[in-house]
């Protein structure tokens, strides 16, 4: 069964902000079967950025939504998500089924590390790294 890699909202903005192809980079660093996923609440956050954001943020969010559709990412709709924010939902999923989080959020990254969960991060605004 493939490992779920959950792309956080801020991670989905990387292609628009830093011109890094997160999909080819994930392929490069992950030598195992995986399924790229995004939370439905992340999709909502991106739509919110498009609605109220400015300039580059708005363009990055629009590109992120296009990539979600083009790459046919699996959209997760966990029942617990209605009571929690995106980060808490990702932590729950990682704790339960060993999902990998792809995030730029330092606080989420440190909480994932405390769970001994794997995290994918952007390094030097150029490439991705899998932290084990």
Residue pairs with C-beta under 8 A, 6 or more apart in sequence:
1 33
2 32
2 33
2 34
2 35
3 32
3 33
3 34
3 35
3 98
3 99
3 100
4 34
4 35
4 37
4 74
4 76
4 93
4 97
4 99
4 100
5 26
5 30
5 34
5 35
5 36
5 37
5 99
5 100
5 101
5 102
5 120
6 37
6 38
6 39
6 76
6 90
6 93
6 94
6 99
6 100
6 101
6 102
7 22
7 36
7 37
7 38
7 42
7 73
7 102
8 42
8 86
8 87
8 90
8 101
8 102
8 103
8 104
8 105
8 108
9 42
9 45
9 46
9 64
9 86
10 103
10 104
10 105
11 22
11 102
11 103
11 104
11 120
11 122
12 22
12 38
12 42
12 46
12 64
12 67
12 68
13 57
13 60
13 61
13 64
14 20
14 22
14 104
14 122
15 21
15 22
15 60
15 63
15 64
15 67
16 56
16 59
16 60
16 61
16 62
16 63
16 64
17 56
17 60
18 122
18 125
18 126
20 122
20 125
20 126
20 127
20 128
22 102
22 128
23 36
23 67
23 71
25 127
25 128
26 34
26 36
26 102
26 120
26 128
28 128
29 120
29 128
29 129
29 130
30 130
34 100
35 74
36 71
36 73
36 74
37 73
37 74
37 75
37 76
37 99
38 68
38 73
38 74
38 75
38 76
39 75
39 76
39 77
39 78
39 81
39 86
39 89
39 90
40 75
40 76
40 77
40 81
41 81
41 85
41 86
41 89
42 86
43 65
43 68
43 75
45 86
46 61
46 64
46 65
46 68
47 61
47 65
49 57
49 58
49 60
49 61
50 58
50 61
50 62
50 65
53 61
67 73
68 75
76 93
78 89
78 92
78 93
80 89
80 92
81 89
84 92
87 105
87 107
87 108
87 111
90 99
90 101
90 103
90 108
90 112
91 108
91 111
91 112
91 115
93 99
94 100
94 101
94 112
94 115
94 117
95 115
95 117
98 117
99 117
100 117
100 118
100 119
100 120
100 130
101 108
101 109
101 112
101 117
101 118
101 119
101 120
102 119
102 120
102 121
102 128
103 109
103 112
103 119
103 120
103 121
104 121
104 122
109 119
109 121
109 131
112 118
112 119
113 119
113 131
118 130
118 131
118 132
119 130
119 131
120 128
120 129
120 130
120 131
121 128
121 129
121 131
122 128
123 129
